[in-house]
Amino acid sequence: MKGIHVTSEIGKLKQVCLHRPGDELLNLPPFELERLLFDDVPFLEVAQAEHDRFAELMREQGVEVLYLEKLVAEAFDADPTARQDFLEEYLAEADIKGGKAMVQVVREYLESIEDNFEFVKKTMAGIAKSEIDMPTALDFESMAFSGEQSDLVIDPMPNLYFTRDPFATVGEGVSLNHMYSVTRNRETLYGKYVFTRHPEYAGTALWYNRDAKFSIEGGDILNLSKTALAIGISQRTQAAAIEQIAQNIFWKTEGCLIEKIFAFDIPNNRAMMHLDTVFTQIDMDKFTIHPAIMGTLRVFEITKGAHEGEIEVKEHTDSLEKILDYALGVDGVKLIPCGGGDPIAAAREQWNDGSNTLCIQPGQIVVYQRNNVTNDVLYKEGLDLLVMPSAELSRGRGGPRCMSMPFQREDL
């Protein structure tokens, strides 16, 4: 099977897209962390070893692991015009200070990298001043760096190993996202070239596009079934984006089977930045959850309207269990709280994404080793845990689901 096919969060995972952390983590100066959406500087060598184990765990279960950086390079190999088109867009979005002279220096530096794979990795890693021949003193003085003088000419993309966010697979199409932060929105450029130029993925239906006005991120998009989708109204995803993707799915594209979209209104804060930091599905009737989400929720059910271009919205105000029962068409969803419900353990392990798990098949999930309280609870519930090391990867504030984008799952 080629192309995209994902109709649930738990159907047996057949193919997944990752990004192995690279030199972008070496271009993280401590005083730039907040701007680049990081809390700490991971140790690259250990982070890569942890990520390699993550990939190995999936391969041991028969999953084909693809790498984003390799897919983009393959797109460039297949289409001789793709790399140059990408470079023009990349330079336009890189926020290069120093005017045309600096842009030209960067262009020449990147064009000198002949191997497409190395070229892609360098665009992800960012460029420091020390790597290039700086323009003349006059041009240098025109570089309007704000705040503390930066040693970076082009910012790295340290969040890119969280491949869940730049695009999201839904059915046989993709939401190519417009991300909340300018820092991360450049990441979606790689998805654009995979889904428009790669031999196996070109022509994939796009339910949303990166040039749309409103922000939406993949961590907020959960496939509940062939016909039902959940999307979080969150810190990173705007309600207007959900309305637009609903319009596209229901009226502007063909081939999508989604009949209902459930928009979950979740708290707007860092601990719950995406819907998948609040809950993830791990079995036919089980979810891991952040205890703070318990109680009454506002959820909006969106369906196709009677006339072209119209959508219907119905509000549900009920417990998470009742809403998920209704959305999934099951009876008796079980919610398993991060930290076993203990407030201190829950807060600590939520910080390290204890409720953010990747389901390989119903009842089998990848979890972070460090969330031992939550893991013990999951073991007692009969789940099959694939435990991965996480000391360094967790510093990026994302879990196994965040680090993976399924391309193919078996239908339930």
Secondary structure, 3 states (H helix, E strand, C coil): CCCCEECCCCCCEEEEEECCCCHHHCCCCHHHCCCCCCCCCCCHHHHHHHHHHHHHHHHHCCCEEEEHHHHHHHHHHHCCCHHHHHHHHHHHHCCCCCHHHHHHHHHHHHHCCCCHHHHHHHHHHCEEHHHCCCCCHHHHHCCCCCCCCCCEEECCCHHHHCCCCCEEEEECEEEECCCCCHHHHCCHHHHHHHHHHCCCCCCCEEEECCCCCCCCCHHHEEECCCCEEEEEECCCCCHHHHHHHHHHHHHHCCCCCCCEEEEEECCCCHHHCCHHHCEEEEECCEEEECHHHCCEEEEEEEEECCCCCCEEEEEEEEEHHHHHHHHHCCCCCEEEEHHHHCHHHHHHHHHCCCCCCEEEECCEEEEECCCHHHHHHHHHCCCEEEEECCCCHHHHCCCCCCCCEEEEECCC
